[in-house]
Amino acid sequence: MKLLNKMERKFGRYAVRNLSAYIIAFYVAGYLMEVFTPDIFNYLTLEPYYILHGQVWRIVTWLLVPPSSLDLFTIIMLFFYYSVGNTLEHTWGAFRYNVYIFGGVLAMVLGSFILYGILGGNVMFGTLFTTYYVNLSIFLAFSATYPDTQVMLYFLIPIKMKWLGIFYAVILVLNFISSGWIYKIMMVMSMLNFIVYFIGTRNLKRYSYQNQKRKWNYQKAMNQGRPTEHKNANGTITRHKCAVCGRTELDGDNLEFRFCSKCDGNYEYCQDHLFTHEHVHRS
């Protein structure tokens, strides 16, 4: 994740804000096309054969292909995914949410070319590649980040997100086992962003709701009159300072600072002292 931290510092300002709104807008455009010009999807789907023969727009336009028909349930799900996506963006930050979404889209494109390379010839996938699994990865990410959040299933049954996440994960595994190798490759590539973020890093706590809430409370306290910056002996202003060694972000590009979840108060530590300091407890 150090590489991602460096990328965020350099390119974070270029992140697309409120990305979920753009995702929903793509869906709306796709459903309108499905109603008024359904034949246009023949020129929008993700087909490596046509892409290699000049129709490069298909790398992006397949995102317009809706994964299901438009009905009341679909409309409810779109509002749900918009809310979930906004929450994840607020929790992770726009840059990391962008990387997660665009990483899943890129993995799907790569998966289509891998299948095309294996099958060869003039193979066509049609609507095989849609954003269904990208949406599922968003849902699973929310379930992993907010496992104890309760939602009303079908507006009647209260259930925690972790149980819904486990349910859909089991369904995904069963589909993987029962599907052919073509679908296996597609499913692995489509869920690669979730695997990398939540299984590969093994660092869910860092982006958990509780950890982010501490940061929000700290920032709120700072905005209410407490200083948000530190001033060194030479007069230099810094935003991060280790409570143990006193190092700041100016002492090294690779330094990372985190708030301790077990200390009473807003104490910030560098990576060398985050797990080795003595916890502060107020009497």
Phi, psi and omega per residue, in radians:
M1 nan -0.218 3.113
K2 -1.063 -0.671 3.109
L3 -1.078 -0.721 3.135
L4 -1.146 -0.647 3.095
N5 -1.100 -0.741 3.116
K6 -1.132 -0.733 3.125
M7 -1.093 -0.673 -3.134
E8 -1.148 -0.678 3.119
R9 -1.131 -0.613 -3.071
K10 -1.502 -0.694 -2.989
F11 -2.058 0.067 -3.078
G12 -1.006 -0.555 -3.111
R13 -1.206 -0.255 3.141
Y14 -1.615 -0.005 -3.093
A15 -1.115 2.528 3.104
V16 -1.380 2.063 3.137
R17 -1.421 2.580 3.134
N18 0.946 0.838 -3.094
L19 -1.069 -0.549 -3.122
S20 -1.055 -0.589 3.120
A21 -1.126 -0.674 3.112
Y22 -1.190 -0.647 3.111
I23 -1.091 -0.797 3.120
I24 -1.122 -0.675 3.117
A25 -1.075 -0.673 3.082
F26 -1.085 -0.728 3.121
Y27 -1.097 -0.794 -3.136
V28 -1.036 -0.777 3.111
A29 -1.078 -0.705 3.127
G30 -1.121 -0.730 3.124
Y31 -1.176 -0.630 3.072
L32 -1.119 -0.716 3.079
M33 -1.113 -0.669 -3.135
E34 -1.099 -0.589 -3.122
V35 -1.378 -0.809 -2.981
F36 -1.680 -0.617 -3.120
T37 -2.412 1.178 -3.069
P38 -1.086 -0.489 -3.110
D39 -1.189 -0.298 -3.086
I40 -1.174 -0.362 3.131
F41 -1.101 -0.392 3.086
N42 -1.082 -0.339 -3.121
Y43 -1.901 0.101 -3.072
L44 -2.040 -0.338 -3.031
T45 -1.171 2.836 -3.117
L46 -1.432 1.715 -3.112
E47 -2.200 1.792 -3.131
P48 -0.966 -0.608 -3.138
Y49 -1.017 -0.859 -3.123
Y50 -1.252 -0.579 3.101
I51 -1.090 -0.760 3.126
L52 -1.219 -0.246 3.112
H53 -1.878 0.435 2.963
G54 1.898 -0.271 -3.106
Q55 -1.539 1.142 -3.022
V56 -1.199 -0.327 -3.121
W57 -1.098 -0.358 -3.127
R58 -1.118 -0.344 3.098
I59 -1.059 -0.488 -3.109
V60 -1.910 -0.704 -2.972
T61 -1.200 -0.277 3.097
W62 -1.129 -0.324 3.096
L63 -1.192 -0.285 3.106
L64 -1.418 -0.253 -3.108
V65 -1.309 1.972 -3.094
P66 -1.241 2.484 -3.108
P67 -1.346 -0.214 -3.124
S68 -2.670 2.988 3.132
S69 -1.321 2.731 -3.116
L70 -1.465 2.055 3.053
D71 -2.580 -3.062 -3.098
L72 -1.070 -0.727 3.137
F73 -1.093 -0.704 3.125
T74 -1.121 -0.718 3.116
I75 -1.084 -0.745 3.101
I76 -1.086 -0.732 -3.137
M77 -1.160 -0.608 3.106
L78 -1.124 -0.751 3.079
F79 -1.114 -0.666 3.134
F80 -1.121 -0.822 -3.135
Y81 -1.156 -0.562 3.075
Y82 -1.120 -0.771 3.126
S83 -1.143 -0.776 3.133
V84 -1.089 -0.799 -3.130
G85 -1.095 -0.735 3.110
N86 -1.099 -0.670 3.126
T87 -1.142 -0.758 3.108
L88 -1.119 -0.707 3.123
E89 -1.109 -0.685 3.119
H90 -1.179 -0.607 -3.109
T91 -1.347 -0.857 -3.079
W92 -1.439 -0.534 -2.929
G93 1.801 2.644 -3.053
A94 -1.076 -0.689 -3.063
F95 -1.127 -0.842 -3.115
R96 -1.161 -0.625 3.083
Y97 -1.160 -0.679 3.063
N98 -1.055 -0.812 -3.127
V99 -1.072 -0.713 -3.139
Y100 -1.092 -0.841 -3.099
I101 -1.219 -0.905 -3.098
F102 -1.174 -0.506 3.057
G103 -1.136 -0.703 3.084
G104 -1.153 -0.688 3.110
V105 -1.138 -0.790 3.139
L106 -1.092 -0.682 3.125
A107 -1.110 -0.643 3.097
M108 -1.131 -0.740 3.118
V109 -1.097 -0.794 3.109
L110 -1.076 -0.684 3.116
G111 -1.079 -0.672 3.117
S112 -1.124 -0.687 3.133
F113 -1.258 -0.580 3.075
I114 -1.106 -0.804 3.108
L115 -1.106 -0.705 3.122
Y116 -1.097 -0.703 3.118
G117 -1.156 -0.610 -3.140
I118 -1.290 -0.792 -3.074
L119 -1.359 -0.651 3.114
G120 1.191 -3.084 3.092
G121 1.208 -2.659 -3.112
N122 -1.790 0.664 -3.094
V123 -1.070 2.427 3.130
M124 -2.109 2.439 -3.098
F125 -1.758 -0.291 -3.120
G126 1.064 -2.251 -3.138
T127 -1.710 0.451 3.104
L128 -1.040 -0.713 -3.114
F129 -1.706 1.938 3.048
T130 -2.277 -3.095 -3.125
T131 -1.565 0.248 -3.120
Y132 -0.995 -0.854 -3.088
Y133 -1.308 -0.446 3.021
V134 -1.123 -0.766 3.078
N135 -1.093 -0.706 3.137
L136 -1.106 -0.648 3.116
S137 -1.150 -0.597 3.067
I138 -1.144 -0.764 3.135
F139 -1.081 -0.789 -3.140
L140 -1.160 -0.634 3.094
A141 -1.103 -0.742 3.105
F142 -1.130 -0.714 3.137
S143 -1.102 -0.665 -3.141
A144 -1.298 -0.554 -3.111
T145 -1.438 -0.638 -3.130
Y146 -2.150 1.122 -3.032
P147 -1.141 -0.492 -3.064
D148 -1.684 0.068 3.074
T149 -1.204 2.312 -3.102
Q150 -1.763 2.331 3.078
V151 -2.164 2.844 3.130
M152 -1.749 1.835 3.127
L153 -1.243 2.142 -3.082
Y154 1.007 0.480 3.117
F155 1.114 0.204 -3.067
L156 -2.242 -0.698 -2.966
I157 -1.818 2.001 3.081
P158 -1.299 2.274 -3.120
I159 -2.627 2.522 3.139
K160 -1.407 2.608 -3.077
M161 -1.065 -0.563 -3.092
K162 -1.108 -0.587 3.135
W163 -1.290 -0.651 3.049
L164 -1.135 -0.712 3.112
G165 -1.081 -0.753 3.116
I166 -1.128 -0.720 3.137
F167 -1.033 -0.872 -3.117
Y168 -1.202 -0.560 3.086
A169 -1.137 -0.712 3.104
V170 -1.121 -0.773 3.103
I171 -1.044 -0.714 -3.141
L172 -1.107 -0.746 3.136
V173 -1.145 -0.745 3.128
L174 -1.112 -0.715 3.094
N175 -1.121 -0.646 3.127
F176 -1.121 -0.752 -3.107
I177 -1.155 -0.707 -3.036
S178 -1.496 -0.208 -3.075
S179 -1.511 2.850 3.064
G180 -1.316 2.990 -3.031
W181 -1.152 -0.454 3.098
I182 -1.112 -0.834 3.125
Y183 -1.211 -0.543 3.095
K184 -1.071 -0.797 3.115
I185 -1.090 -0.766 -3.133
M186 -1.084 -0.742 -3.101
M187 -1.193 -0.704 3.122
V188 -1.122 -0.801 -3.124
M189 -1.161 -0.650 -3.108
S190 -1.235 -0.463 -3.141
M191 -1.781 0.195 -3.073
L192 -1.107 -0.615 3.135
N193 -1.105 -0.693 3.105
F194 -1.177 -0.716 3.141
I195 -1.077 -0.789 -3.112
V196 -1.162 -0.783 -3.055
Y197 -1.273 -0.707 -2.954
F198 -1.942 -0.341 3.085
I199 -1.880 -0.746 -3.135
G200 -1.144 -0.701 -3.096
T201 -1.440 -0.544 -3.103
R202 0.931 0.717 -3.060
N203 -2.371 0.910 -3.100
L204 -1.186 -0.603 -3.056
K205 -1.054 -0.571 -3.097
R206 -1.065 -0.555 -3.131
Y207 -1.983 0.383 3.131
S208 -1.258 2.857 3.136
Y209 -1.088 -0.717 -3.099
Q210 -1.092 -0.756 -3.136
N211 -1.145 -0.746 3.129
Q212 -1.175 -0.604 3.131
K213 -1.125 -0.670 3.084
R214 -1.067 -0.705 3.123
K215 -1.153 -0.726 3.136
W216 -1.111 -0.743 3.125
N217 -1.109 -0.663 3.115
Y218 -1.129 -0.805 3.134
Q219 -1.113 -0.642 3.114
K220 -1.121 -0.734 3.115
A221 -1.116 -0.660 3.119
M222 -1.117 -0.697 -3.112
N223 -1.248 -0.266 3.140
Q224 -1.601 0.193 3.027
G225 2.272 -0.266 3.108
R226 -1.429 2.556 -3.046
P227 -1.163 2.457 3.117
T228 -1.762 -0.057 -3.076
E229 -2.266 2.730 3.088
H230 -1.957 2.512 3.133
K231 -2.015 2.086 -3.141
N232 -1.332 3.029 -3.133
A233 -1.072 -0.545 -3.133
N234 -1.517 0.094 3.093
G235 1.594 -0.019 -3.131
T236 -1.295 2.377 -3.140
I237 -1.640 2.261 3.092
T238 -2.261 2.811 -3.112
R239 -1.830 -0.300 -3.132
H240 -2.237 2.473 3.122
K241 -2.666 2.234 3.126
C242 -1.251 2.290 -3.120
A243 -1.254 -0.219 -3.132
V244 -1.726 -1.027 -3.042
C245 -1.699 -0.234 3.106
G246 1.394 0.082 3.133
R247 -1.226 2.626 3.122
T248 -2.136 3.128 3.130
E249 -1.130 -0.286 3.126
L250 -1.376 -0.206 -3.102
D251 -1.523 0.004 3.101
G252 2.959 2.421 -3.138
D253 -1.219 -0.394 -3.074
N254 -1.613 0.002 -3.128
L255 -1.286 2.404 3.079
E256 -2.155 2.538 -3.086
F257 -2.202 2.392 -3.134
R258 -2.429 2.699 3.047
F259 -1.539 2.485 -3.134
C260 -1.489 2.322 -3.114
S261 -1.401 -0.253 -3.058
K262 -1.810 -0.159 3.112
C263 -1.482 2.473 3.065
D264 -1.438 1.839 -3.086
G265 2.119 3.095 -3.099
N266 -1.691 1.441 -3.132
Y267 -1.857 2.258 -3.083
E268 -1.947 2.416 -3.089
Y269 -2.328 2.637 3.018
C270 -1.337 2.998 -3.065
Q271 -1.145 -0.367 -3.139
D272 -1.374 -0.356 -3.075
H273 -2.108 0.030 -3.110
L274 -1.103 -0.643 -3.089
F275 -1.886 0.041 -3.078
T276 -2.043 -0.147 -3.085
H277 -1.358 2.849 3.027
E278 -1.479 2.248 -3.073
H279 -1.198 2.483 3.137
V280 -1.626 2.141 3.134
H281 -2.166 2.204 3.123
R282 -1.444 2.396 -3.134
S283 -1.410 nan nan
